[in-house]
Amino acid sequence: MSVVIPARDAADTLGRQLDALAAQDYTGRWEVVVVDDGSADGTAGVAESRRPVLPALRVVRTRGSGGVNRARNAGCRHSRGRLLLFCDADDLVTPGWMSALVRALEGAPAAGGALERRALNGAAALAARPPSAVPRLADSFAFLPYPWGANCGVRREVWERLDGFDPSYTYGSDDVEFFWRAQLSGAALVFVPDAVVLYQLRERPWDMARQYFRYGRSHPMLYRRFAADGMPRSSSAEAYREWGRLLLRACALPRSPTVRAQWLVRAALRAGRLSGSLRHRVVYL
């Protein structure tokens, strides 16, 4: 079994994630493959420093700028496991995460775990991206469910059959696209509530906005790819109403950091969808 971690400029957080992996209770053979995706900080050094507690650790260096899916594919190509688990460098896997995903993948081709958002994040970040009331797979598009790339796994045979993650999704919907293709190819996807990752959100408002703009920009790309498979078009009427609400609430922005965070991510998502619609010549607002 292999755990693949794409990492770019992650020196401040990668160590704690590797320490959490070293403390897992899984007793089978496994390795960690860290892909240093063109980092300008000490990411590779942090990874190398964990060799005493992770003897099967492998560090792969890439040039960077190719996006998270290209980094994931590089890690998979350098891995040896029959099962491929994925987590991110800025999050924190909880005890039992690895064992839970491995058990699930013994019975299903693909799996996703739960994200816990409260432990590592402040009030503004949680207001901008509130936790789900009930842990579950994501289903943001009224189409197929999908796991987050920060907490998922797949059998190697599925990754190989699909020719890996699509590198044209450099940021945003990178995980969605892969697991939709997996399901459409016949690979069942299961939710693993016991595989929990503490998820690190962006804290600074403009970082949140940049992230959500990229998310939104990728949505029309998804629609262009999967409309023929049944992905519904977004509601233009709802998009116009949302822009109206955003304009009405703009005057309240100076009052509260949480209100500003909520407003920024919602406006950034819609702006990203508009940009993506123009870029990919579809209407998905």
BAMAR-332455 format. One record per atom (N, C-alpha, C): atom name; x, y, z. Coordinates in steps of 0.05 Angstrom, whole numbers. Last residue first. Example, Ala and Ser with C-alpha at 12.3 -4.5 7.8 and 13.67 -1.06 7.14 Angstrom:
2
NODE_N_257_-45_142
NODE_CA_273_-21_143
NODE_C_258_1_157
NODE_N_264_-114_156
NODE_CA_246_-90_156
NODE_C_264_-66_156
***
This chain:
285
NODE_N_-457_582_-299
NODE_CA_-454_605_-282
NODE_C_-460_599_-252
NODE_N_-439_559_-354
NODE_CA_-442_547_-328
NODE_C_-436_568_-307
NODE_N_-437_553_-419
NODE_CA_-450_570_-400
NODE_C_-454_553_-374
NODE_N_-374_549_-455
NODE_CA_-399_537_-446
NODE_C_-412_557_-426
NODE_N_-321_562_-467
NODE_CA_-343_566_-487
NODE_C_-367_549_-480
NODE_N_-280_564_-433
NODE_CA_-286_538_-444
NODE_C_-310_538_-462
NODE_N_-276_619_-420
NODE_CA_-252_604_-429
NODE_C_-260_578_-443
NODE_N_-327_632_-403
NODE_CA_-316_646_-426
NODE_C_-292_629_-438
NODE_N_-331_598_-359
NODE_CA_-350_596_-380
NODE_C_-339_609_-406
NODE_N_-289_617_-326
NODE_CA_-287_590_-338
NODE_C_-307_586_-361
NODE_N_-310_667_-312
NODE_CA_-285_665_-326
NODE_C_-282_638_-340
NODE_N_-356_650_-284
NODE_CA_-359_667_-308
NODE_C_-334_666_-325
NODE_N_-332_621_-243
NODE_CA_-350_607_-262
NODE_C_-353_623_-288
NODE_N_-305_663_-217
NODE_CA_-290_641_-229
NODE_C_-307_626_-249
NODE_N_-348_692_-197
NODE_CA_-330_704_-217
NODE_C_-314_683_-231
NODE_N_-369_654_-162
NODE_CA_-385_663_-185
NODE_C_-368_676_-206
NODE_N_-325_651_-125
NODE_CA_-335_627_-139
NODE_C_-351_635_-164
NODE_N_-322_704_-107
NODE_CA_-300_692_-122
NODE_C_-309_668_-137
NODE_N_-370_710_-78
NODE_CA_-365_726_-102
NODE_C_-343_714_-119
NODE_N_-360_672_-38
NODE_CA_-384_669_-56
NODE_C_-380_685_-81
NODE_N_-315_691_-14
NODE_CA_-313_665_-27
NODE_C_-337_661_-46
NODE_N_-332_743_4
NODE_CA_-310_740_-15
NODE_C_-310_713_-29
NODE_N_-373_732_41
NODE_CA_-379_747_16
NODE_C_-357_742_-5
NODE_N_-346_704_82
NODE_CA_-368_692_67
NODE_C_-373_705_40
NODE_N_-309_744_97
NODE_CA_-300_719_87
NODE_C_-322_705_71
NODE_N_-344_785_116
NODE_CA_-326_790_93
NODE_C_-317_764_80
NODE_N_-367_759_159
NODE_CA_-384_767_136
NODE_C_-367_772_112
NODE_N_-322_752_191
NODE_CA_-336_729_181
NODE_C_-354_736_158
NODE_N_-307_805_203
NODE_CA_-289_788_187
NODE_C_-303_763_176
NODE_N_-355_858_196
NODE_CA_-348_832_209
NODE_C_-329_816_191
NODE_N_-362_908_171
NODE_CA_-371_903_198
NODE_C_-359_879_211
NODE_N_-349_917_117
NODE_CA_-330_926_137
NODE_C_-337_917_166
NODE_N_-395_894_88
NODE_CA_-369_880_90
NODE_C_-351_891_112
NODE_N_-444_915_78
NODE_CA_-440_905_105
NODE_C_-412_893_109
NODE_N_-447_928_25
NODE_CA_-445_950_44
NODE_C_-439_940_72
NODE_N_-457_879_0
NODE_CA_-430_891_-2
NODE_C_-426_913_18
NODE_N_-507_859_-3
NODE_CA_-493_855_22
NODE_C_-465_868_22
NODE_N_-524_871_-55
NODE_CA_-539_882_-32
NODE_C_-523_881_-6
NODE_N_-488_839_-84
NODE_CA_-488_868_-87
NODE_C_-502_882_-63
NODE_N_-504_788_-69
NODE_CA_-477_797_-63
NODE_C_-475_827_-65
NODE_N_-556_786_-89
NODE_CA_-552_784_-60
NODE_C_-524_795_-53
NODE_N_-544_788_-145
NODE_CA_-560_809_-132
NODE_C_-556_809_-102
NODE_N_-516_740_-151
NODE_CA_-502_766_-155
NODE_C_-517_789_-143
NODE_N_-559_705_-140
NODE_CA_-536_706_-122
NODE_C_-520_732_-126
NODE_N_-593_715_-183
NODE_CA_-602_721_-156
NODE_C_-578_723_-137
NODE_N_-560_695_-224
NODE_CA_-567_724_-224
NODE_C_-577_732_-196
NODE_N_-558_641_-208
NODE_CA_-533_657_-210
NODE_C_-539_687_-209
NODE_N_-611_626_-214
NODE_CA_-599_627_-187
NODE_C_-574_643_-187
NODE_N_-614_630_-270
NODE_CA_-631_647_-254
NODE_C_-620_649_-225
NODE_N_-579_590_-287
NODE_CA_-572_618_-292
NODE_C_-589_637_-275
NODE_N_-561_534_-254
NODE_CA_-584_551_-258
NODE_C_-575_580_-263
NODE_N_-517_490_-291
NODE_CA_-523_506_-268
NODE_C_-547_524_-275
NODE_N_-535_429_-323
NODE_CA_-525_456_-324
NODE_C_-533_471_-299
NODE_N_-519_363_-298
NODE_CA_-538_384_-305
NODE_C_-524_411_-307
NODE_N_-488_308_-326
NODE_CA_-483_330_-307
NODE_C_-502_353_-316
NODE_N_-494_267_-364
NODE_CA_-516_273_-346
NODE_C_-511_296_-326
NODE_N_-456_260_-402
NODE_CA_-460_238_-383
NODE_C_-482_243_-363
NODE_N_-453_308_-428
NODE_CA_-464_285_-443
NODE_C_-469_261_-425
NODE_N_-426_337_-388
NODE_CA_-454_343_-395
NODE_C_-467_320_-409
NODE_N_-372_331_-377
NODE_CA_-391_311_-367
NODE_C_-420_317_-374
NODE_N_-340_372_-401
NODE_CA_-332_344_-402
NODE_C_-354_324_-397
NODE_N_-368_419_-389
NODE_CA_-361_412_-417
NODE_C_-354_383_-420
NODE_N_-367_415_-333
NODE_CA_-392_413_-348
NODE_C_-387_406_-377
NODE_N_-313_421_-321
NODE_CA_-327_397_-314
NODE_C_-352_393_-331
NODE_N_-308_474_-339
NODE_CA_-292_453_-352
NODE_C_-304_425_-346
NODE_N_-341_501_-304
NODE_CA_-349_499_-332
NODE_C_-333_478_-347
NODE_N_-307_493_-256
NODE_CA_-334_481_-259
NODE_C_-344_480_-288
NODE_N_-259_521_-253
NODE_CA_-258_493_-262
NODE_C_-286_481_-267
NODE_N_-273_570_-232
NODE_CA_-263_569_-259
NODE_C_-262_541_-271
NODE_N_-285_556_-179
NODE_CA_-306_564_-197
NODE_C_-298_563_-226
NODE_N_-233_546_-159
NODE_CA_-254_525_-159
NODE_C_-275_532_-180
NODE_N_-210_596_-166
NODE_CA_-200_573_-181
NODE_C_-220_550_-182
NODE_N_-241_625_-130
NODE_CA_-241_633_-158
NODE_C_-231_609_-175
NODE_N_-226_599_-83
NODE_CA_-253_595_-93
NODE_C_-256_605_-122
NODE_N_-173_616_-78
NODE_CA_-179_588_-79
NODE_C_-207_584_-92
NODE_N_-180_672_-73
NODE_CA_-164_661_-96
NODE_C_-170_631_-100
NODE_N_-209_674_-25
NODE_CA_-221_683_-50
NODE_C_-206_672_-74
NODE_N_-171_655_12
NODE_CA_-197_641_8
NODE_C_-209_649_-19
NODE_N_-133_695_6
NODE_CA_-126_668_-1
NODE_C_-151_651_-5
NODE_N_-162_737_26
NODE_CA_-155_738_-3
NODE_C_-145_711_-12
NODE_N_-169_723_81
NODE_CA_-191_726_63
NODE_C_-184_725_33
NODE_N_-130_670_110
NODE_CA_-131_698_100
NODE_C_-152_701_79
NODE_N_-137_615_116
NODE_CA_-144_633_138
NODE_C_-147_662_129
NODE_N_-159_556_85
NODE_CA_-145_581_83
NODE_C_-155_600_105
NODE_N_-163_496_127
NODE_CA_-174_516_109
NODE_C_-155_540_106
NODE_N_-145_431_136
NODE_CA_-135_458_141
NODE_C_-147_477_119
NODE_N_-178_378_167
NODE_CA_-174_393_143
NODE_C_-167_422_148
NODE_N_-164_316_191
NODE_CA_-168_344_200
NODE_C_-159_362_177
NODE_N_-196_260_165
NODE_CA_-173_278_162
NODE_C_-181_305_174
NODE_N_-216_193_178
NODE_CA_-220_222_183
NODE_C_-194_237_179
NODE_N_-249_140_167
NODE_CA_-224_151_156
NODE_C_-226_181_156
NODE_N_-300_127_182
NODE_CA_-279_124_202
NODE_C_-251_134_192
NODE_N_-332_132_136
NODE_CA_-334_153_157
NODE_C_-312_151_178
NODE_N_-323_125_74
NODE_CA_-311_112_97
NODE_C_-311_132_120
NODE_N_-362_110_16
NODE_CA_-355_130_37
NODE_C_-345_115_62
NODE_N_-343_84_-48
NODE_CA_-355_81_-21
NODE_C_-345_103_-3
NODE_N_-355_72_-115
NODE_CA_-343_90_-96
NODE_C_-358_87_-70
NODE_N_-341_25_-167
NODE_CA_-359_34_-146
NODE_C_-342_51_-126
NODE_N_-327_33_-233
NODE_CA_-314_29_-207
NODE_C_-332_42_-185
NODE_N_-348_43_-284
NODE_CA_-357_19_-269
NODE_C_-345_15_-242
NODE_N_-336_90_-307
NODE_CA_-323_66_-319
NODE_C_-331_40_-305
NODE_N_-361_126_-275
NODE_CA_-373_121_-302
NODE_C_-360_97_-315
NODE_N_-325_125_-232
NODE_CA_-352_114_-229
NODE_C_-365_108_-256
NODE_N_-280_149_-256
NODE_CA_-278_122_-244
NODE_C_-306_109_-242
NODE_N_-299_199_-270
NODE_CA_-291_180_-291
NODE_C_-290_151_-280
NODE_N_-306_218_-218
NODE_CA_-329_215_-236
NODE_C_-322_196_-259
NODE_N_-254_218_-200
NODE_CA_-273_199_-188
NODE_C_-299_197_-203
NODE_N_-231_258_-233
NODE_CA_-221_231_-233
NODE_C_-241_211_-222
NODE_N_-262_304_-223
NODE_CA_-261_293_-250
NODE_C_-251_264_-249
NODE_N_-252_314_-168
NODE_CA_-279_308_-178
NODE_C_-278_294_-204
NODE_N_-198_326_-164
NODE_CA_-207_301_-152
NODE_C_-235_294_-163
NODE_N_-199_375_-192
NODE_CA_-180_354_-200
NODE_C_-188_327_-189
NODE_N_-229_419_-179
NODE_CA_-243_396_-191
NODE_C_-224_374_-200
NODE_N_-170_455_-175
NODE_CA_-199_457_-174
NODE_C_-212_435_-191
NODE_N_-117_458_-217
NODE_CA_-126_466_-190
NODE_C_-156_470_-191
NODE_N_-109_432_-265
NODE_CA_-86_439_-249
NODE_C_-93_447_-221
NODE_N_-130_390_-305
NODE_CA_-143_402_-282
NODE_C_-120_408_-262
NODE_N_-96_365_-339
NODE_CA_-107_391_-348
NODE_C_-123_405_-326
NODE_N_-83_315_-319
NODE_CA_-66_338_-312
NODE_C_-76_365_-322
NODE_N_-126_271_-290
NODE_CA_-124_288_-314
NODE_C_-107_312_-307
NODE_N_-96_213_-261
NODE_CA_-111_238_-258
NODE_C_-106_255_-282
NODE_N_-91_152_-301
NODE_CA_-84_171_-280
NODE_C_-104_194_-278
NODE_N_-115_119_-338
NODE_CA_-91_134_-346
NODE_C_-86_157_-326
NODE_N_-153_85_-320
NODE_CA_-162_112_-326
NODE_C_-139_130_-336
NODE_N_-122_41_-307
NODE_CA_-142_39_-329
NODE_C_-151_67_-338
NODE_N_-92_60_-264
NODE_CA_-79_53_-290
NODE_C_-99_52_-312
NODE_N_-131_67_-225
NODE_CA_-114_89_-233
NODE_C_-101_84_-260
NODE_N_-148_13_-222
NODE_CA_-167_34_-231
NODE_C_-151_58_-241
NODE_N_-103_-13_-202
NODE_CA_-114_-21_-228
NODE_C_-133_-1_-239
NODE_N_-97_10_-151
NODE_CA_-78_17_-173
NODE_C_-90_10_-200
NODE_N_-156_33_-120
NODE_CA_-139_11_-127
NODE_C_-121_19_-151
NODE_N_-155_92_-80
NODE_CA_-164_78_-104
NODE_C_-145_54_-108
NODE_N_-177_143_-34
NODE_CA_-160_121_-42
NODE_C_-172_107_-66
NODE_N_-174_205_5
NODE_CA_-186_186_-14
NODE_C_-167_163_-20
NODE_N_-168_264_21
NODE_CA_-175_241_37
NODE_C_-189_220_19
NODE_N_-158_306_-12
NODE_CA_-143_306_14
NODE_C_-149_281_30
NODE_N_-193_302_-53
NODE_CA_-166_293_-58
NODE_C_-149_291_-33
NODE_N_-257_280_-30
NODE_CA_-237_302_-32
NODE_C_-209_289_-37
NODE_N_-302_241_-70
NODE_CA_-287_247_-46
NODE_C_-268_271_-51
NODE_N_-368_249_-99
NODE_CA_-339_248_-102
NODE_C_-326_252_-75
NODE_N_-429_232_-134
NODE_CA_-413_240_-110
NODE_C_-384_237_-116
NODE_N_-456_261_-193
NODE_CA_-445_239_-179
NODE_C_-430_248_-154
NODE_N_-499_311_-190
NODE_CA_-492_291_-209
NODE_C_-482_266_-194
NODE_N_-503_360_-164
NODE_CA_-528_345_-170
NODE_C_-523_324_-191
NODE_N_-455_381_-147
NODE_CA_-464_387_-175
NODE_C_-489_373_-183
NODE_N_-434_366_-99
NODE_CA_-439_394_-103
NODE_C_-453_401_-130
NODE_N_-425_324_-59
NODE_CA_-443_322_-82
NODE_C_-453_350_-88
NODE_N_-378_287_-20
NODE_CA_-387_312_-31
NODE_C_-406_306_-55
NODE_N_-395_238_30
NODE_CA_-381_246_5
NODE_C_-393_272_-5
NODE_N_-403_259_99
NODE_CA_-411_244_75
NODE_C_-393_252_52
NODE_N_-426_278_163
NODE_CA_-404_270_146
NODE_C_-413_253_122
NODE_N_-474_329_168
NODE_CA_-470_300_170
NODE_C_-446_292_152
NODE_N_-466_382_161
NODE_CA_-480_374_185
NODE_C_-476_344_190
NODE_N_-401_404_140
NODE_CA_-426_391_135
NODE_C_-439_382_161
NODE_N_-373_468_160
NODE_CA_-373_439_159
NODE_C_-401_428_152
NODE_N_-367_526_117
NODE_CA_-377_512_141
NODE_C_-377_482_138
NODE_N_-329_569_97
NODE_CA_-331_542_87
NODE_C_-341_524_110
NODE_N_-334_618_122
NODE_CA_-332_617_93
NODE_C_-337_589_82
NODE_N_-334_602_175
NODE_CA_-358_616_164
NODE_C_-358_615_134
NODE_N_-284_580_180
NODE_CA_-307_563_182
NODE_C_-332_576_172
NODE_N_-253_627_174
NODE_CA_-250_605_155
NODE_C_-274_586_156
NODE_N_-270_655_220
NODE_CA_-274_666_193
NODE_C_-272_644_172
NODE_N_-254_621_264
NODE_CA_-282_628_259
NODE_C_-287_638_230
NODE_N_-201_574_245
NODE_CA_-214_596_260
NODE_C_-242_602_251
NODE_N_-181_504_247
NODE_CA_-189_529_234
NODE_C_-204_549_252
NODE_N_-172_452_263
NODE_CA_-149_468_254
NODE_C_-156_496_244
NODE_N_-223_431_279
NODE_CA_-200_429_296
NODE_C_-177_448_288
NODE_N_-264_434_240
NODE_CA_-264_452_263
NODE_C_-237_453_277
NODE_N_-268_397_198
NODE_CA_-258_424_192
NODE_C_-254_441_217
NODE_N_-256_334_176
NODE_CA_-263_348_200
NODE_C_-251_376_199
NODE_N_-278_293_124
NODE_CA_-262_316_131
NODE_C_-273_329_157
NODE_N_-277_223_111
NODE_CA_-290_247_121
NODE_C_-270_269_128
NODE_N_-257_188_50
NODE_CA_-263_190_79
NODE_C_-276_217_85
NODE_N_-271_145_-5
NODE_CA_-265_171_6
NODE_C_-273_173_35
NODE_N_-251_97_-55
NODE_CA_-263_104_-29
NODE_C_-255_132_-22
NODE_N_-256_43_-102
NODE_CA_-249_71_-96
NODE_C_-264_79_-70
NODE_N_-270_-11_-106
NODE_CA_-247_-1_-122
NODE_C_-238_27_-114
NODE_N_-280_-49_-45
NODE_CA_-290_-31_-66
NODE_C_-266_-19_-81
NODE_N_-255_-82_-9
NODE_CA_-282_-89_-18
NODE_C_-293_-72_-40
NODE_N_-208_-60_2
NODE_CA_-208_-89_-2
NODE_C_-235_-98_-13
NODE_N_-220_-9_13
NODE_CA_-210_-15_-14
NODE_C_-207_-45_-19
NODE_N_-234_-11_67
NODE_CA_-254_-4_47
NODE_C_-246_-12_19
NODE_N_-185_-23_91
NODE_CA_-207_-42_93
NODE_C_-228_-37_72
NODE_N_-158_25_78
NODE_CA_-148_-1_66
NODE_C_-171_-22_68
NODE_N_-186_62_108
NODE_CA_-186_64_79
NODE_C_-178_37_66
NODE_N_-174_44_160
NODE_CA_-202_46_151
NODE_C_-203_47_120
NODE_N_-118_47_163
NODE_CA_-131_21_166
NODE_C_-159_22_155
NODE_N_-111_104_160
NODE_CA_-100_86_140
NODE_C_-115_59_140
NODE_N_-138_124_206
NODE_CA_-145_133_178
NODE_C_-136_112_158
NODE_N_-122_113_257
NODE_CA_-140_94_244
NODE_C_-147_101_216
NODE_N_-116_180_278
NODE_CA_-110_152_283
NODE_C_-131_133_270
NODE_N_-121_227_221
NODE_CA_-126_219_249
NODE_C_-119_189_253
NODE_N_-79_271_184
NODE_CA_-95_246_185
NODE_C_-98_238_215
NODE_N_-81_336_169
NODE_CA_-72_318_190
NODE_C_-90_294_191
NODE_N_-55_381_118
NODE_CA_-76_370_135
NODE_C_-64_351_155
NODE_N_-17_395_81
NODE_CA_-24_415_102
NODE_C_-46_406_120
NODE_N_-9_355_44
NODE_CA_13_362_62
NODE_C_6_381_84
NODE_N_-62_307_37
NODE_CA_-48_331_30
NODE_C_-27_338_52
NODE_N_-69_239_12
NODE_CA_-75_260_31
NODE_C_-57_284_24
NODE_N_-88_177_-15
NODE_CA_-80_204_-20
NODE_C_-88_222_3
NODE_N_-68_110_-31
NODE_CA_-82_129_-13
NODE_C_-71_157_-18
NODE_N_-73_54_-70
NODE_CA_-62_82_-69
NODE_C_-80_99_-52
NODE_N_-53_-13_-70
NODE_CA_-73_6_-62
NODE_C_-59_34_-60
NODE_N_-7_-36_-85
NODE_CA_-31_-44_-100
NODE_C_-54_-26_-94
NODE_N_53_5_-86
NODE_CA_30_-8_-74
NODE_C_8_-16_-93
NODE_N_96_33_-105
NODE_CA_96_4_-109
NODE_C_70_-10_-100
NODE_N_108_96_-139
NODE_CA_99_80_-117
NODE_C_98_50_-125
NODE_N_118_128_-182
NODE_CA_141_120_-166
NODE_C_133_102_-142
NODE_N_66_137_-201
NODE_CA_86_123_-218
NODE_C_110_113_-203
NODE_N_45_166_-159
NODE_CA_35_140_-165
NODE_C_54_124_-182
NODE_N_74_215_-163
NODE_CA_76_198_-139
NODE_C_67_170_-144
NODE_N_56_232_-213
NODE_CA_85_226_-209
NODE_C_89_208_-185
NODE_N_2_240_-202
NODE_CA_10_219_-221
NODE_C_39_212_-218
NODE_N_6_283_-166
NODE_CA_-5_258_-157
NODE_C_4_235_-176
NODE_N_27_322_-202
NODE_CA_43_313_-178
NODE_C_33_286_-168
NODE_N_-15_328_-236
NODE_CA_10_318_-247
NODE_C_28_308_-224
NODE_N_-52_348_-199
NODE_CA_-56_322_-212
NODE_C_-31_311_-224
NODE_N_-32_398_-185
NODE_CA_-33_377_-165
NODE_C_-37_350_-177
NODE_N_13_429_-233
NODE_CA_-12_425_-219
NODE_C_-12_400_-202
NODE_N_61_445_-254
NODE_CA_44_427_-271
NODE_C_17_421_-258
NODE_N_94_473_-222
NODE_CA_77_488_-240
NODE_C_60_471_-258
NODE_N_150_426_-216
NODE_CA_129_444_-206
NODE_C_115_457_-229
NODE_N_189_389_-226
NODE_CA_195_417_-231
NODE_C_174_436_-220
NODE_N_195_341_-171
NODE_CA_186_349_-198
NODE_C_191_379_-201
NODE_N_221_289_-132
NODE_CA_222_317_-139
NODE_C_213_322_-167
NODE_N_201_245_-82
NODE_CA_203_249_-111
NODE_C_203_279_-116
NODE_N_219_205_-30
NODE_CA_216_234_-38
NODE_C_221_236_-67
NODE_N_193_155_10
NODE_CA_206_161_-15
NODE_C_200_191_-22
NODE_N_197_114_69
NODE_CA_191_140_56
NODE_C_207_144_30
NODE_N_204_71_100
NODE_CA_196_66_72
NODE_C_189_92_57
NODE_N_214_91_151
NODE_CA_236_79_135
NODE_C_229_74_106
NODE_N_196_137_187
NODE_CA_183_126_163
NODE_C_204_114_144
NODE_N_229_152_226
NODE_CA_203_142_235
NODE_C_187_131_211
NODE_N_276_168_198
NODE_CA_278_150_221
NODE_C_252_138_230
NODE_N_255_203_157
NODE_CA_263_176_150
NODE_C_266_158_175
NODE_N_243_256_165
NODE_CA_225_236_177
NODE_C_233_207_170
NODE_N_276_288_136
NODE_CA_281_286_164
NODE_C_264_265_178
NODE_N_254_288_85
NODE_CA_277_271_90
NODE_C_283_268_120
NODE_N_214_328_93
NODE_CA_207_300_86
NODE_C_230_281_93
NODE_N_246_373_101
NODE_CA_227_364_122
NODE_C_220_335_118
NODE_N_271_375_51
NODE_CA_286_370_76
NODE_C_269_361_99
NODE_N_228_388_17
NODE_CA_243_362_14
NODE_C_259_355_39
NODE_N_214_440_37
NODE_CA_195_417_37
NODE_C_210_390_36
NODE_N_238_491_46
NODE_CA_251_466_54
NODE_C_234_442_55
NODE_N_217_525_-14
NODE_CA_225_525_14
NODE_C_238_498_21
NODE_N_200_520_-64
NODE_CA_221_540_-60
NODE_C_230_541_-31
NODE_N_181_459_-98
NODE_CA_180_477_-75
NODE_C_204_496_-74
NODE_N_166_424_-139
NODE_CA_180_449_-146
NODE_C_180_469_-123
NODE_N_136_384_-106
NODE_CA_128_395_-132
NODE_C_140_423_-137
NODE_N_153_328_-79
NODE_CA_161_356_-76
NODE_C_158_370_-103
NODE_N_115_279_-60
NODE_CA_123_291_-85
NODE_C_128_321_-80
NODE_N_126_224_-20
NODE_CA_122_253_-20
NODE_C_132_264_-46
NODE_N_100_165_-6
NODE_CA_114_178_-28
NODE_C_106_208_-27
NODE_N_106_114_42
NODE_CA_97_142_37
NODE_C_113_153_14
NODE_N_84_46_46
NODE_CA_104_66_41
NODE_C_90_93_39
NODE_N_73_-18_78
NODE_CA_64_7_65
NODE_C_88_26_63
NODE_N_47_-79_100
NODE_CA_70_-65_87
NODE_C_59_-40_73
NODE_N_4_-76_158
NODE_CA_13_-87_133
NODE_C_37_-71_123
NODE_N_-16_-50_202
NODE_CA_6_-68_207
NODE_C_16_-81_181
NODE_N_-37_15_223
NODE_CA_-38_-5_202
NODE_C_-13_-23_204
NODE_N_-39_57_258
NODE_CA_-38_30_269
NODE_C_-39_8_248
NODE_N_5_115_253
NODE_CA_-19_99_245
NODE_C_-16_70_255
NODE_N_48_148_261
NODE_CA_34_138_285
NODE_C_9_120_278
NODE_N_64_165_212
NODE_CA_82_147_226
NODE_C_68_134_250
NODE_N_24_202_202
NODE_CA_25_177_186
NODE_C_42_156_201
NODE_N_39_242_237
NODE_CA_13_229_240
NODE_C_11_203_225
NODE_N_87_257_214
NODE_CA_87_246_241
NODE_C_61_231_246
NODE_N_68_278_166
NODE_CA_85_254_165
NODE_C_86_241_193
NODE_N_41_323_186
NODE_CA_27_302_172
NODE_C_43_276_171
NODE_N_83_352_209
NODE_CA_62_341_227
NODE_C_45_320_212
NODE_N_113_364_163
NODE_CA_124_348_184
NODE_C_103_336_202
NODE_N_83_399_131
NODE_CA_87_371_122
NODE_C_97_353_145
NODE_N_80_452_147
NODE_CA_59_434_155
NODE_C_65_404_149
NODE_N_123_483_128
NODE_CA_111_489_154
NODE_C_91_468_165
NODE_N_135_465_77
NODE_CA_154_459_99
NODE_C_141_464_126
NODE_N_110_467_28
NODE_CA_94_457_51
NODE_C_112_452_75
NODE_N_116_478_-28
NODE_CA_121_498_-7
NODE_C_106_492_19
NODE_N_76_425_-43
NODE_CA_90_448_-56
NODE_C_92_470_-34
NODE_N_63_358_-50
NODE_CA_71_379_-32
NODE_C_86_401_-47
NODE_N_23_300_-51
NODE_CA_34_323_-66
NODE_C_40_346_-47
NODE_N_31_238_-26
NODE_CA_26_266_-16
NODE_C_39_286_-35
NODE_N_7_173_-22
NODE_CA_18_193_-40
NODE_C_11_221_-30
NODE_N_19_112_5
NODE_CA_7_138_11
NODE_C_21_159_-5
NODE_N_9_45_-15
NODE_CA_25_70_-17
NODE_C_8_94_-10
NODE_N_17_-24_0
NODE_CA_0_0_0
NODE_C_18_25_0
***
